[in-house]
Amino acid sequence: MKTKFTTILLLSLLTFAPMTAQQKLFTLEDLNFGGRNYHSLRPQNMFLTWWGDQLVQTDIEECRLIDVKTGKKTILFTLDDINRWAGSDGTERQVRHLSSATFPYPDKPIVAVGNRRAFVLIDFKAKQIVWQDSISGQEANDWSSQSRATAYVENQQLFVVDAEGQKHQLSTDGSREIVYGQSVHRDEWGITKGTFWSPDGQRLAFYRMDQSMVTDYPQVNVTPDNQKGIAKMEPDKYPMAGTNTHVVTIGVFDLRTKNTIYLQTPAVSYAATALQQPCYFTNISWSPDSKHIFIQELNRDQNDCRLVSYDAETGKREYELCRETSDKYVEPLNPIEFLPWDKNLFILQSQKDGYNHLYLYSIKGECIRQLTSGPWVVLDVLGFNQKTKSVIIASNEKHPLQRNLYAVDVLTGKRTPIDNGEGVHRGVLSKGTGTLLYDKWQTPTTPNNIDVVQIAKAKPQTKNLLTAADPWAEYVQPIFESGTLKAADGTTDLYWRMVKPHNFNPAKKYPTVVYVYGGTHAHNVEASWHWYSRSWETYMAQKGYIVFILDNRGSENRGRDFEQATFRQLGQVEMQDQMKGVDYLKSLPYVDSKRLGVHGWSYGGYMTISLMTNYPDVFKVGVAGGPVIDWHWYEVMYGERYMDSPQQNPDGYAKTSLINKAKNLKGKLQIIIGYNDPTVVPQHALSFLKACVEAETQPDFFVYPGEGHNMAGHASVHLHERITQYFEDYLK
């Protein structure tokens, strides 16, 4: 089945060359996300949101109600209406656009918008403000639609302002070292924020992170805002593998009593060793009655995960609902989700059977049944259809490169397809009964389609809202292909993408660049538009290169064993698989094997230098961006998950370090970093350069002052021009 799918789509794209009338050539201003013309060459889209089970298009100037059966649009209100009702004096619009307007109450004609002074609720039928706050610009702002209270951070202290405007200060010792109400554990395990309102809006759970024991990494700001303009230290708290990490606790503030308590979480991990052993507290969720908090607690070794219930009033640890252990690692990424029609049952996601699937549990920890199973991955839970009592999911059951939508009957586990079975679909479920969703989808030859789907019936009914034209129609376009090859283990299928010049001639030989990421929680090939190709690949193909991309073992969405093949030896299995891709390239008569290049960023930067130094006679040119060099210097949470600690795995850390590989460098290598990178700190690149000096090898180096792990804004255009020029200078 896989072979048939790939072959048919590959053959359909072999003729995906531009018409001769197409004359325009791309620039990086057109293709790069920081470019001045980038947005005009993106596929047409629509801003959509749900008002209960009613669909609303939110444009800059107006909001329109969309009839889900006919697609007909009716204006709800305009931007001028909103500003008039919000009390604008006519000289200045307080609300600048409606693109981010939301409808927080399914059964009320109320829209939430922001202006320069406040967050505002407007009744668009009564044509008046019904409520507003005055703190919308504060840090870590988190508003509850139920209580209309807002949690926020100001001057490093955590506050809550209630609906009447009364201010409550929850902390007094907040500082650079004691952090309240913000993301912890360096955003691992799906953590993106630090405050969590209960369903009734009366209680706020929040993180408190003590990082006083974490070593400072000495970042330097070379353009400080002071009179003398002297560079100054602006250190980051950065817990490196094998060192002390921060300690997190969880507080709960009660709006009714005005009291704050702290959950009685364990002070240390379950299996203490010589290392400091704090627990990682992830995926916080509330019970529907707002009386209990559920946390997935992970030990520092990350091989023992427990779902634990706490009393939100007393902070008392109640009971352990379930536990998952592993000889490698457990990686909880999603909070539990309760069934809307049964407050005693919830959905848990786990890959304990080898693939991420859904399990139905009772509130007392009894596993009722496994809802999904098979050699495929549940990619997302969109929500619940309350009418059919089903959970709506996205999965790659159809094909590893696809993302399709299904309704899963909670009683029987039966799966009903919702979409057309093609390409990559991203659905958003309605916020009322969950009987509708809008679906934005692509295929390799489809830039963007948007459908609205009624899923309350036995057979879903679809109405198309948008079929986007090809925004590149007037440009000379490259040829996009995809296919499979076997991994270094000889059995596992790996998927690749290839981008060829528009005037590709199989009788010629082309310089070829391998673009690589290779790390966890990412993939580079999927059945979306142009096979998920990055715009820079088009730019390179236009300049006469072939670009090749392969998703090796260790990348995402292929199951636990596929991902964990790299455990304790990052980069090694990945290189073996990438070299199978190189073997494939060498077998092609039109690939010039003497002109092979490699490029990647972050983990891909690590892979680039790994390939350049482990296979120095294969790659002529490389560009490594933001590269990890030695896993000793990467963060605790990520590094110890995949490598264990340096104390536990000294041979693995030594083997995967690139410091002792500096002497092997033969080809032309350019290393590029952001000077203030807080993710892969500059110590990595600088240490490799030092090793190269000692080994008398000659890499090139470029740095972006003031930039982080990725170049922001128009600096990204400069970056990609630099990358391109390096290959032009030394590979072409």
N, C-alpha and C positions, 0 to 999 in steps of 0.2 A: 504493500500500500504506500509506504514512504517513497519507494523508487518511482512508482507511477506518478505520484503527486509532483515530485521534484522534476522529473523528466518532462512532463507536460508543460509545466510553467516555464522551465528553462527554454524549451523549444519555442514557446510563444514569445519569449523575449529576445531570441536570437535575431528577430527581425525588428526589434524595438529601436531602430535607427531613425534619425530625423529625416523629414522630407527635404528634398533639395532646396525648397524655397526658404527653409529656415537659415537665416544668415547671422543672427546675433550671437555674439560670444559672451560668455559670462565673465564677470569680474568678481573679486572677493567682496566688493560692496554689494553685489547681488546675492552671493551665496552664503556669506558668513553671517552668523547671528548678530554680530556687532556692526554689520554693514549698513550703509545709508539706504540701500534699496532692498534690503533683505525681506522686509515685511510685504512688499508688493509682489514678491515672487513666491510667497507661501500659498498653498491651496486655500481657496475660499472657505470660510468657516462661519459659524453662527455662535453667538453667546446665548446660552440657554440656561434656565433654572426652573425649578418646580415651585409652584404655589399649591401645596397639597398635591392633588392629582391633576392640576391644571398646568399646562406648559406655557412658559413665558419666554419670549425673546427679549434680551436686554441689550439694546444698542446704546451708543453714546447719547443720542438725543431723545430716545423714546423707548418705552416698554410696550410690547404687543402680546396679547393673548392669542395662542395658536390653537385652533380647533384640531384635535388629534385625529379626527376622522377625515376631514376634508383638507387640512393644511391651511385653511383660511385664517388670516391674521386681522385682529381688531386692536386698535390702539387703546391701551389702558390709561396712559398718561404720558406727558412729554417732560423733558428736562425743564422747560420753562414753567410747566405746571408745578413741578416739585419745588423749584426755587421760589415761586410765588407763594405756595402753601407753607414753605419753610421760613417765610418772612424776609426774603431778599428785598433790598430797597431799590432794586433795578439797576444800580450802578455796578454791581459785581455779583456774579453767580456764586453762591455759597457752595452748591453742589456742582461739580465740574462735569460729571458724566454718570450714566446709569448702567454702565457695563457690569459693575459689581453689585448691583441692587439685588437684595434677597427678600424672600417672603417668609418670615419666621413662623407664622401662624397659619396652618392649613385651612382653617375655617374663618379667617378674618381678613378683610381687605386692607392689610397693613404691609407697607414696604419699608425695609430698612435701608437707609442710605447714610453716607458720611459727608459732612461738610467741613469747613476749615475749623470750626469751633466745637463740633459735637458729632456724636452718633445719634441719628434721628429716626424715630418711627413716625410714619405719616399714614393716616387713614385716607386712602385715595378715593374713597366714595364720599366721606364727609369733607374731604379737601382741607385737612388741617393736621398739625402736629399733635400726636397723642402722647409722646414721651420723648425726652432726649437726655443725654448725659453731657458731661463737659470734659471728659478725660480721654477722648478717642485717640489722642496722639501719644499716649504713654507706652512704655515698653511692655512687651509680653501681655498685651491687652486681651482679656478673655471675658466675653459677655454671655450671660445666661438669659435665654429667651423666656424662661419660666419665671424667674424672680426679678429679672431685669437688673441684676447686680453685676458689677464688673470687677474683675481681679486685674491688677496691673502692678508693675514694678516701677518705682520712682526713687532715684538716688540709692539704688541697690536694696531698698526695702520693699516688702510686699504689702499691698493695700487691697482692701475691698471697699467699693462704694456701692451702697444699696440703692434701690429704686428711688428712694426719697432724697438721695444725695448725701446721706450721712457717710462719713469716711471712717473706716476702721483700719488701724495699722496693725498688721499681723507679725511684723518683725522689727527688731531694733538693732540687731547685730549684723545685718547684711553688709557685705563688703566684697572686695575682690576675692577673698578667700572663703567667705560664707555666702553662698549664692541661693537665693530664694526664687521659687516660682518660674524657673526656666529649665530648659532641657538639660538632662544629666547624662552620664555615661557616654559622653561624646557622640550623642545621637545614634548609638547602636540600637539594635532590636526594635527598630521602628519608632523610637522615641523622637518626637519633634517639638514637644512643648513641656511645660512644667506645672500647669494647673488643670484641674479636672472637676467640672461642676457635676453635682449629683443630678439625676433626672428631674427632681422637683426644684432644683436651683437653690436649695436652702443650705447645702453644705459644699464646701470647696476642699478638695484634696490637693495638696501641693508638695512639690519636691523641696527639700533643703539639702544642699550639697556643701559639705565641708571639704575644701581642697587645700587646707593649710599645710597638709603633709606632702602635697604634690610638688615636685621640683619645678622651678621656673625655667622656661626655655627663653634665652635672651634675644628676643626680637628687637630690632632697631628701626625706629621711624626716622628716615632721612629727610623728610619734609614736614617737620612739626610746625604747628601753628603757634609760633612764639616770635618775639621781636628779633632775637638774635639768629633764628633759623638754624640753631645747632642741633644736630641729630641727637635723639634721646632714646633711652631704653623704654620699651613697652612690652614687657615679658608676657608670655602665655603660660598658663598652667598646663603642663603637658606630661601626663603619666606614661612613661615609656615601659615597654615590656620588661617584666621582672622587677619593677620598682613599685613603690607605694602608689596606690591610686586613691581617689577621693572616697569619702564615706557619705552615703546618702541615707536620709531618713524621710518619712512622709508624714506631714501634718494634715489635720482636718479642722477647718474653721466652720463654725455653725452660726449662720446668720441670726437664728432665733435666740440663742443663748449668748452670742458674742464671745464664746469660748473657743480656744484652740487646744486640741489634744494631739498627741503623736502616736502613731501606730506602734505597737510593741513588736516591731520587726526584729529578726535576729541581728545581733551585733557583728557576728562573723559568719563566714560560710560554714557549710555543714562538715567539711573535711579540711580542717586547718593544717597548714604546713608551715615551713619556716617563713613564708611570705605573709605579709599583711593580707588578711582574708575577708574583706568586706563582701557582702552579698550585692548582686545587681538586682534592682527592683524594676521590673518592666511590665508593660502592657496593663496599666491600671484601668480598671473598669468598675462600674457601680451596679448593684442590684437594682431591679426596676423600682423597688420601694424606697430606695435611697438610704437604706439602713446598713448595708454591708459593702465593703470594698474588696475587690479581688485583685491579687497581684501574682504575676509569675516571677518567682524568686529563683535566681540562678547563682550557683556557687562560682567562685573565681575560676576554677578549672573549666567551667562551662560544660560540664558533663552530667549535671544533676539539676533538673528543673522541677519546681514544685508550684502548683497552683494553690494558693492559700487564701482563705477568707478571714476578714477582720471586721470587728464590730466598729461601725463608724462613729458611734457615740462615746464608747469607752476606750477605743484603740486596742482592745483585747484581741489577741490572736485566737481565732475560733477553731478552725480545722483545716486539714489539708485535703483538697478535693481529688487531686491526682498528681502523679509523679512520673517523670520521664528521665531515664538515664541513658548514657551512651559510652562506648569505649573511645569515642572521638569527641564529639561535642553535640549539645542540644542547642537549638537556635530559635527561641520563641520570638515571633515577629508580629503576632496579632492578638489583641485582647479578645476575651470571650464575648459572645453576643447572645443575649437572651431572646427567646422567641416572643414576639409581640402578643401572641395569643395564649401563652403559657409561661407565667413568670417563674416557674420552677424548673424550666429546661433552658439549656444554652448550647450554642455551637462552639466547639473547640477545634482549632486548626493544628494539625501535627503531621510530621513526616515520619512518624515512628514505624510505619509499615514500608518505608522506603520512598514514598512520594507524599507531597503535601495534600492531605485530605481532610474531610470534615467528619467530626464525631459529635454525636448527640449525648449530652450529659445532663444529669439531674443536679439540682443545687446542692445536694448532699454528696456529690462526687461519684455517683453510679454511672458507668458508661452504658447508656441505653442501647446504642447501636452505632456502627460506623456507617455514615451516610453515603460516602463516595469511596471508590476504590478502583485500582487499575494502574498500569504503567504510564501514568500521565499526572499532571500537576494541577491542582486548584490554584489559580493565579490570584483570585480576588473574590471576596464576598461583597456583592453589591447591596444586599439587603433582603427584605422578606416581602413576599406577596401574601398579604393577610387573607385574601379571599380564597386562594387555592391552598393555603398553608404550605408554602414552598419557600425554599431559600434560593435566591438568584445568584449565580456564580459566573465567573469567567474561568475558563480552563483551556489547556492545550490538548485535550482529548482527541480532537480531530486530527491534529498533526503537531509535532513539536514546534514548528515555526508559526503556527496560528494561535489566535486568541478568540475563542468563541463563547457565546453566552448560552446558559442553560438554566431552566427551572428544575430544582431538585425537590421532589415530594418528601417532606420530612417524615411521613409515616412509612412510605414504601422504599424510598431512595431512588425511585424512577426519575430519570433525567429526560426533560423535554427540550429540544433545541429551540432557541428563541430567534436566532439570526439566520442568515442564508447559508451558513456553513463555509464561507470563503474568508480568507484574509485575516485581518486583525480588527477586533471590535472592542470599543470602549463604551460601555453603557452606564447611564446614571438613572437610578430608579426613582420613581415619584415618591414624595415625602408624605403622602396621605396613606393610602392602603397598599401602595407598592404594586398596583395593577398595571402600571405603564412604565416605560423607560424610553429615554432617547439614546440612540446608538450612533456613535461616530465611528465609521469604519473605512479601511483602506485595503486594497490589494496591491500587488506589485505594479499593476498598470492603472490603478484607481487612486487619484490623489486624495479625495475625501468625499464621502457620502454621509448624509445624516438622515436617519429614519426615526420615526416615533413608532413604538411597538406596543400594542395592547396585549397583555399577557394573562388576562383574567380568564380567557377562554381556552378550550382544549387545544385549538390551533392558533398560535399567535398571529395577529393581524398587523400588517406593516403599512405605514404611509411614509413615502419619501418626502423629505423637506428640502433637501439640497443634494444636487449632483454637481460637484465642483469641476470646472474645466481645468485642463492642464495649464498651470500658470507658466510653464516653460515652453509653451507651444511655439513661440516665435524664436526660440533659441536652438542652437546646435546642441543636441543632447548626446551623451555617451550611451553605450550599450550596457545594460544591467543583466547579470546572470546569477543563478544560484544552483548549487548542487551539493553532493555529499561525497565524503571519502572516509576511510576507516582510520580510527585513532591508532596510536602506537600499540595499543593492546590487541589490535588485529580484529576486534569484534564490534566495537562501539562506533555508531555512525556519528560523524561530525558534519556540521553544515557550514558552507562557505558562500561568500558573495564575491563576484568579480565585476569590476567596472573597466570597460574598454573604450578607447577613443571612438568617436562617432564614425570615423572613416577607417575602422579597423581592417587591416589586410593580413590574413593568416599567413601570407608568404613573407611578411616582414618579421623582424625580431624587435621586441619592445623592452625598454627598461621597466622593471616591475617593482612596486613598493608593497611590502606586506604591512598592513595596518593592524595593530594588535592591542587589545586590552588584556584579556586572558584571566582576569581576576574574578572574584565572587560577586554575586548580586548584580551582574550585568550580562548582557548579551549584545552581539553586534549584527546578527542576522535574523530577520523575521519576514513574514509574508505581508509586510505593509508596503507602501509606495516605494518603488525603487529598491525593494528588498531591505528597507531601513537604512539606506545608504546615507553617509554623511556628505554634506555639500562639498567639503574639501576634496573628496574623491572625484567628484565631477570636474572640479577645477584642474586636478592633476591629469585626468583623462583627456581633457581639452588640450593640455600641453604635451600629449603624446605618451603618457604612461599607462600601464595597466596597474590597477590597484586590487589587491587580494586580501580578503578578510576571512578568518576562520575562528569559530567558537570552539575552543579546546575544552577538554575536561576540566572541571573546576568552575565553569561558568554556570549561570542560573537556569532554572526551569527545566532541568532534565532529571531531577530526582536526587535523593540523598547520596547514593553511592557515586554518582557522576560528580557531584559537587565535592564530596569528601575524599576523592582520589588524591588530592594534593596535600592532605593532612600531614603536618610536621615536616614538609619538604616543599614549601612554596616555590614555584617557578620550574621545578624539575619535570614533572609530568606535563605541565603546560608547554615547555620547550619541546619535549618529545613529540607532542601532537602538532605543534607549529611546524616542526621539521618534516612531518608527514605532508603537511601542506606545501612545503618547499619542494619535496620530492615530486608532488603532483605538478607544481609549476615547471620544474625541470623537464617533466615528460612532455610538456606542450611545446611544439616546434616554434611558436611565435613568442615565447618568453626567452629573453636573453639572460641566461643563468650567470653570466659574468657581470651583469648589471642589476643585481638584486639589492633593494634597500629595505629598511624597516623603520617604522615610526609608531610611537604610542605615548600615551600620557598617563601619569600616576602609576597604577599597576602596569599599564602599558609601557611606561617609561622604564620600569624595572625589567619588564620582558624585553624591551629593545636592547638595553645594555647587556642583559643576560645572553641574548642571542648573538650579539656582536662579539662578546668575549668568550662564549663557549663554542661558537662556530665561526671563528675569525676569518676563515677562508671562504665563507659562504656569502656574507653580506658586505657589500662594498661601502655603503653609506647608511647611517642611522641618525635619527633625531629623537632624543629621549626627553620628554617633558615631565617635570615634577617627579623624578624617579625615586622610588624607594631604593636604597643601596644595601642597607643592612637592617634586618627585622628587629635587632636590638633597639633601634631608635624609632620604631613605630609604636603607636599607642597600645596600651595594655589590652583593651577590650577586643580589638580586632586581631592584634598580633598573637595574643595568647590563645584565642579561639582556634586559630588555624595552625599555630606553631607550637602550642604549649609555651611555658615560660623558658627563658634561657637556662634557668637552673635545671629544668626537667629535660630539655632537649638541646644540650650544648652542641652535639654533632650536627643537628639539623640547622641550627643558626650559623655554624661555621660553613657548612656546605652551601647554604643559600646566599651567603654574603658575597657581594661583588667587589669588596675591597681587595681581596687577594686575586681577583680576576683582571685587575687593571693592567697587569703586565701582558695580557693576551691580546690587547686591542691592536688591530691592524688597520681596519678601515677608517673612513672619516666619520667621526661621531660629534654631533652637536648636542650639548645638554642645555636645556632652557628651564628656568624656574622663576616663580614669583618670589621676590626678595623677602616678602613677609608671609610666606606660606605657613598657615597654622596647622595644616593637615600632614603634609610630608615636609617636615621642617628643613631649612637649608643645610643643616648638618650632613644630611645624606649626600647631596651633590658636592658640597665642599670637601667632604672626606674622600670622595672618589677622586676628585681633582688632585688632592694631596697625594693619594696613592699613585696616580698617573705620573705626577712629577717625580716621585721616588722611583717609579718603574721606567721612566723616560719614554712614556707614550704620550700622544699629543691629541687629546680631545679639544673641541672648541666649546665655548661657554657663553651664554647670554642670559642676562637677568632683567626682570621687570620690577623696578623699585616701586614699592607701595602696593604691589599686586599680591593676591593670595594664591590659592592652589590652581585657580583658572583665571585667565585674563578676562576682565570685565569690560563691557562696552566696546568702544572702537579699538581698544588695545588688542582685541581678539583678531581684528583684521590685520593689524601689524604683525601679530604672532604668526598667523597662517601664511602671510606673504614671506616671512622669514623662513618658515619651514619649507615652503615651496622652493624658495631661491637656493636653499642648501642642496636640495636634490638636483636642481637645475645646474648648479655649479659643479657638482661632483659625481652625479650618476648618469646624466643624460649623454 
